[in-house]
């Protein structure tokens, strides 16, 4: 009877926990027009750190996993720094001399520029030096997406089996912001420096784009956060990218929604 009583208490308690969780994420249709006017399919997720509350235009898509593409450069950078593959943000990585279509890749890089210009060859080299065993162990310790790095070690984030949802991106970014990732504070500080995208007197944006062009339907990402004087807003948006002409929608829609919500102006 004692065990049954404890079980009954647990069941009753869980009934009170579920509504609290439901309040954490609110679905709102007021952002849909930003997608429909561009004939685009996608999701935007915002998290208000002060209120501990999230907003999204589609809870279903917000919780659906996708290839992270170049947003994976965030965990890849953390791992590279933590394991000593990268010494610091000033280390220079020599261009291999192979000319590529993206002109900004055809130069020597640092972690700052490799993140800014999303230089895939540099991060592929990081992955090779990290190795499959260490990469898998670190990704598991991060609790990053489905933690599945199956596929080519040099491109699994572009065409392998790893998947991460927009809400999972938010959770990962929140832990990074608060230095709660399972690496040193130094590594997290350097990566946050590399993520700096925009800064003015009103706000700072730290973020990373991604484009999974090898997916059946191309997927574009923009994930990061907006630092204000009195709050932090985390964001993660992904959008179907049928052609590269749709790539600007990632930042455009995100900034329109941030403006609509009064976060930036």
C-alpha positions as CSV (number, residue, x, y, z in Angstrom):
1,X,0.0,0.0,0.0
2,X,2.9,2.3,0.8
3,X,4.3,1.9,-2.7
4,X,0.9,2.5,-4.3
5,X,0.5,5.6,-2.2
6,X,3.8,7.0,-3.4
7,X,2.9,6.1,-7.0
8,X,-0.4,8.0,-6.6
9,X,1.4,11.0,-5.3
10,X,3.8,11.0,-8.3
11,X,1.0,10.7,-10.8
12,X,-0.9,13.6,-9.2
13,X,2.3,15.7,-9.0
14,X,3.0,15.0,-12.7
15,X,-0.4,16.4,-13.5
16,X,0.6,19.7,-12.1
17,X,4.0,19.7,-13.9
18,X,2.7,19.3,-17.4
19,X,0.8,22.6,-17.6
20,X,4.0,24.4,-16.5
21,X,5.9,22.8,-19.4
22,X,3.1,23.8,-21.8
23,X,3.5,27.4,-20.8
24,X,7.2,27.4,-21.7
25,X,6.4,27.2,-25.4
26,X,3.6,29.3,-27.0
27,X,2.6,28.8,-30.6
28,X,1.7,32.1,-32.4
29,X,0.5,32.5,-36.0
30,X,1.4,36.2,-36.1
31,X,4.7,35.5,-37.8
32,X,3.3,33.4,-40.6
33,X,3.0,36.3,-43.0
34,X,6.8,36.7,-43.1
35,X,7.1,33.2,-44.6
36,X,3.9,33.2,-46.8
37,X,4.8,36.5,-48.6
38,X,8.0,34.8,-49.7
39,X,6.2,31.5,-50.5
40,X,8.5,29.8,-48.0
41,X,8.1,27.0,-45.5
42,X,10.0,27.4,-42.3
43,X,9.9,28.0,-38.5
44,X,11.1,30.7,-36.2
45,X,11.7,30.0,-32.5
46,X,12.3,32.8,-29.9
47,X,13.3,32.3,-26.3
48,X,12.9,35.1,-23.7
49,X,15.5,34.4,-21.1
50,X,14.0,36.7,-18.5
51,X,10.5,35.1,-18.7
52,X,11.8,31.6,-19.4
53,X,9.3,31.4,-22.2
54,X,9.5,30.5,-25.9
55,X,7.5,31.5,-28.9
56,X,7.2,29.8,-32.3
57,X,5.0,29.9,-35.4
58,X,5.0,26.0,-35.5
59,X,5.6,23.8,-32.6
60,X,5.6,20.7,-34.9
61,X,8.4,22.0,-37.1
62,X,10.2,23.6,-34.1
63,X,10.7,20.1,-32.7
64,X,11.6,18.4,-36.0
65,X,15.2,17.5,-36.5
66,X,17.2,18.7,-39.5
67,X,20.9,18.5,-40.6
68,X,22.7,21.3,-38.7
69,X,24.9,22.2,-41.7
70,X,27.3,25.0,-40.8
71,X,25.6,25.8,-37.5
72,X,27.6,22.8,-36.5
73,X,30.7,25.0,-36.6
74,X,29.7,26.1,-33.1
75,X,30.2,22.7,-31.5
76,X,33.0,21.9,-33.9
77,X,34.8,25.0,-32.7
78,X,34.3,24.2,-29.0
79,X,35.7,20.7,-29.5
80,X,38.6,21.9,-31.5
81,X,39.6,24.4,-28.9
82,X,39.1,22.1,-26.0
83,X,41.2,19.3,-27.5
84,X,44.0,21.6,-28.6
85,X,43.4,21.2,-32.3
86,X,43.0,25.0,-32.3
87,X,45.2,27.0,-29.9
88,X,43.2,30.2,-29.8
89,X,41.3,32.7,-32.0
90,X,44.6,34.1,-33.4
91,X,46.1,30.9,-34.8
92,X,46.5,31.1,-38.6
93,X,45.4,28.3,-40.8
94,X,47.2,28.4,-44.1
95,X,45.2,28.3,-47.3
96,X,45.8,25.0,-49.2
97,X,46.1,26.9,-52.5
98,X,43.0,25.3,-54.0
99,X,40.8,27.9,-55.6
100,X,37.1,27.6,-54.7
101,X,34.0,29.4,-55.9
102,X,33.6,31.3,-52.6
103,X,36.4,33.8,-52.9
104,X,36.6,34.5,-49.1
105,X,37.7,30.9,-48.7
106,X,40.8,31.4,-50.9
107,X,42.9,33.0,-48.1
108,X,44.6,32.1,-44.8
109,X,42.1,32.0,-42.0
110,X,41.7,32.3,-38.2
111,X,38.9,30.8,-36.3
112,X,37.2,34.2,-36.3
113,X,37.3,34.4,-40.1
114,X,36.6,30.7,-40.7
115,X,33.4,31.1,-38.6
116,X,32.5,34.5,-40.3
117,X,32.9,33.2,-43.8
118,X,31.8,29.6,-43.0
119,X,34.9,28.1,-44.4
120,X,34.1,24.4,-44.8
121,X,37.7,23.2,-45.7
122,X,39.1,24.6,-42.4
123,X,36.4,22.9,-40.3
124,X,36.8,19.6,-42.3
125,X,40.5,19.7,-41.3
126,X,39.5,20.3,-37.6
127,X,37.2,17.2,-37.8
128,X,40.0,15.1,-39.2
129,X,42.3,16.1,-36.4
130,X,39.6,15.5,-33.8
131,X,38.8,12.0,-35.1
132,X,35.6,10.0,-35.0
133,X,36.0,8.6,-31.5
134,X,36.7,11.9,-29.8
135,X,34.1,13.7,-31.9
136,X,31.4,11.2,-31.0
137,X,32.3,11.4,-27.3
138,X,32.2,15.2,-27.2
139,X,29.0,15.5,-29.1
140,X,27.4,13.0,-26.7
141,X,28.7,15.0,-23.7
142,X,27.1,18.1,-25.3
143,X,23.7,16.4,-25.7
144,X,23.7,17.9,-29.2
145,X,20.7,16.9,-31.3
146,X,20.4,13.1,-31.8
147,X,24.2,12.8,-31.2
148,X,24.6,10.6,-34.3
149,X,27.7,11.4,-36.3
150,X,27.3,8.5,-38.7
151,X,28.6,9.2,-42.2
152,X,31.8,10.8,-43.5
153,X,33.7,12.4,-40.6
154,X,34.5,15.4,-42.9
155,X,30.9,16.1,-43.8
156,X,28.4,14.3,-41.5
157,X,26.9,17.7,-40.5
158,X,26.2,18.4,-44.2
159,X,25.0,15.0,-45.4
160,X,25.2,12.4,-42.6
161,X,22.7,11.2,-40.0
162,X,23.0,13.9,-37.4
163,X,19.8,15.9,-36.8
164,X,18.9,18.8,-34.5
165,X,15.7,20.7,-34.1
166,X,15.2,24.4,-33.6
167,X,14.2,24.0,-30.0
168,X,17.3,21.8,-29.4
169,X,19.4,24.6,-31.0
170,X,17.9,27.0,-28.5
171,X,18.7,24.7,-25.5
172,X,22.3,24.3,-26.7
173,X,22.8,28.0,-27.3
174,X,21.4,28.9,-23.9
175,X,23.9,26.5,-22.2
176,X,26.7,28.1,-24.3
177,X,25.7,31.6,-23.3
178,X,25.8,30.7,-19.6
179,X,29.1,28.7,-20.0
180,X,27.3,25.4,-19.2
181,X,28.7,23.4,-22.1
182,X,30.9,20.5,-21.0
183,X,34.2,22.3,-21.9
184,X,36.3,25.0,-20.4
185,X,34.9,28.6,-19.9
186,X,37.9,29.7,-22.1
187,X,36.7,27.6,-25.1
188,X,33.2,28.9,-24.7
189,X,34.3,32.5,-24.5
190,X,36.4,32.2,-27.7
191,X,33.6,30.7,-29.6
192,X,31.1,33.4,-28.5
193,X,33.7,35.9,-29.7
194,X,33.8,34.2,-33.1
195,X,30.0,34.2,-33.3
196,X,29.8,38.0,-33.1
197,X,27.7,39.1,-36.1
198,X,26.4,42.6,-35.3
199,X,26.9,45.2,-32.5
200,X,25.6,48.7,-32.0
201,X,24.5,50.9,-29.1
202,X,21.2,49.0,-28.6
203,X,22.1,45.3,-29.0
204,X,24.6,42.6,-29.9
205,X,23.9,39.6,-32.1
206,X,26.0,36.5,-31.9
207,X,24.9,33.9,-34.5
208,X,25.7,31.4,-37.2
209,X,24.1,30.6,-40.5
210,X,23.8,27.1,-42.1
211,X,22.8,25.7,-45.5
212,X,22.3,22.0,-45.9
213,X,22.4,22.0,-49.7
214,X,22.8,18.2,-49.9
215,X,19.6,17.5,-48.1
216,X,16.6,16.2,-50.2
217,X,15.1,19.6,-49.6
218,X,17.7,22.3,-48.9
219,X,17.5,23.6,-45.4
220,X,18.7,27.0,-44.3
221,X,19.5,28.0,-40.7
222,X,20.2,31.1,-38.7
223,X,20.7,30.5,-34.9
224,X,22.0,32.7,-32.1
225,X,21.0,35.3,-29.6
226,X,20.4,39.0,-29.2
227,X,22.0,40.6,-26.1
228,X,20.2,43.6,-24.7
229,X,21.0,45.6,-21.6
230,X,18.4,43.8,-19.5
231,X,17.6,40.6,-21.3
232,X,18.8,38.0,-23.8
233,X,16.6,36.6,-26.6
234,X,17.7,33.4,-28.2
235,X,16.6,32.5,-31.8
236,X,16.7,29.6,-34.1
237,X,15.1,29.7,-37.6
238,X,15.1,27.1,-40.3
239,X,13.6,27.3,-43.7
240,X,13.3,25.2,-46.9
241,X,15.8,26.4,-49.4
242,X,14.8,25.2,-52.9
243,X,17.4,27.4,-54.6
244,X,20.2,29.6,-53.4
245,X,18.1,32.6,-54.2
246,X,16.2,31.9,-51.0
247,X,19.3,32.1,-48.7
248,X,18.8,35.8,-47.8
249,X,15.4,34.8,-46.3
250,X,17.1,33.3,-43.2
251,X,18.3,36.6,-41.8
252,X,15.6,38.8,-43.4
253,X,12.7,36.9,-41.8
254,X,14.5,36.6,-38.5
255,X,15.2,40.3,-38.3
256,X,11.7,41.2,-39.3
257,X,10.3,39.0,-36.5
258,X,12.8,40.4,-34.0
259,X,11.7,43.9,-35.0
260,X,8.0,42.9,-34.9
261,X,8.5,41.7,-31.3
262,X,10.3,45.0,-30.3
263,X,13.6,43.2,-29.6
264,X,15.6,45.2,-32.2
265,X,14.7,48.2,-34.3
